[in-house]
Amino acid sequence: MTHICQSCGMPINDESLFGTNKDGTKNFDYCIYCYKDGNFVQNYTMDEMIEHCAQFVNDVNKGLPLPITKEEYIGQMKMYFPHLKRWHNSMIISNSIPENPALMGIKELIAKMADTLPITFISSIDEDGFPCTKAMLSPRVREGIKIFYFTTNTFSLRVAHYKANPKASIYFCDSQGFTGMMLRGMMEVLTDIKTKKMIWRDGDIEYYPGGVNDPNYCVLKFTAINGRFYSDYYPRSFVIE
């Protein structure tokens, strides 16, 4: 069984290459080049580790049918490293406390896109297990970057999907800035008067003649769990707490 170092991504095929814990036992999460005697060898950020690993692109190419450039290797690592154990916990964005330096500006970017873009794409899972995506008016109300409220029709196909399977995603896209933001989470269908009043707008009467009490008017409440954004020509994953 081949282990993957959860710091640098190196395949570990030889037991002598495993890192060591403080008591001298083998650590099966990390290689000896990254972890020794219970501590990380280098006090790197994720981006610094990527730059460090990029110098070994020639060694990587020895096992590839077609060689890749250093820039291509860096791009691959930027997509892959956020899923490694060492870096996954560093990719957490809190909805309440100051921003994680490793994700500088992402919280503000999510808020800006939600508040300024006219359209949000939302996805649900249909009865056959296929994803279905629809363009919606952007959220009426949000609570930080974790909770978003949308208005929709109670008798819509989307609502039926979410009642059967609450797993969902929402996607913001700025075509001019070539920036995309995908959030994954759970979608609730709410019909209580308090919530319906909270996001009601005067112009809604055109679509819901019965006003706030119209049976075809309901609220979708999306709670984000994690996400992925594309900016500056590469994607990055993160977790929202």
Secondary structure, DSSP 8 states (H G I E B T S, - for coil): --EE-TTT--EE-SGGGEEE-TTS-EEEEEETTTEETTEESS---HHHHHHHHHTTHHHHHTT-SS---HHHHHHHHHHHGGGSHHHHGGGEE-SSS---GGGTTHHHHHHHHHHH-SEEEEEEE-TTS-EEEEEEE--SEEETTTEEEEEEETTSHHHHHHHH--EEEEEEEETTTTEEEEEEEEEEEE--HHHHHHH--GGGGGT-TTGGG-TTEEEEEEEEEEEEEEETTEEEEEEE-
